[in-house]
Amino acid sequence: MYGTYCAGCHGSRGNDGVAADLALAEVAPTLSDTELENFIRQGIEGTNMPGFDKTLDDGQIKALITHVRTLGEQ
């Protein structure tokens, strides 16, 4: 799922794309699950981050959050 919806901008490991580096210790770990969920659902205004609220269900969003949390560990 990450490969389908996120890797195109964030890169396959979260740190080799054109969008925010999700593998940085300063990014994902500093955000709560609720904050990450809101970014995924609603997007981020003024950026190229789209919202996926109509595309992904609750379980898929939770799975993405879990995956994003592992990116800095790779």
N, C-alpha and C positions, 0 to 999 in steps of 0.2 A: 504494500500500500504506500509506504514511504517513497519507493521508487516511482510509483505512478503519479503521486500528487505533489511530492516535495523535492525530490532529487533534481529535477530539471532546473530549479533555481538555487537550492541550497547545497547541491552536490551529493554524491552518493554516500559520503561520510559526514555530511553536514558542514564541511569546512572547505569545500572546493567548488563552490558555485558563485553566482553573482549576487545572491541575497545574503541575509544575515548569517554569520558563522554560528551554527547551532552547537558546534562542538566546543566552543570557547567556554571556559569555566565561568566567565562573567555573564553568559547569556542564559541558557536554560536553567541551570541550578538556582539562579537568583529569582526565577519566576515561579509562582505557585502553579499547581495543576489547573486551578481555575483561570489564572491569567493566560496560560498556554491554550487552554480550551477556548477562551474568548478570542484569542488571535486566530486560531484555526477556524472557528465558526464564523467570525465576523470580518476577518482580514484586518489589515492595518491601514487606516486612511492615510493618504498621502504617500503610499509606497506601492510597490507592485505585488504586495501580499494580498491575494484574493481571499474571500471567505468561502468556506466549504460547508456551510450549514445545510444547504439544500442538496449537497452531494454525498456527504458522509453521515452515517448514523452515530448514535452515542457510543456504541462499542468500538467502531472504527476510530473515532476521535480519541477515545481512551487508549487504544492500541498505539496510535501515533504518538501520544504523549509519553507512553512507556518507552517507545523506541527512541524518541528524541532524548530522553533522560540517559540513554546508553551511549549516545554519540561521542561524548567526551572521553569515554572509557576505552575506545577502540585505538 
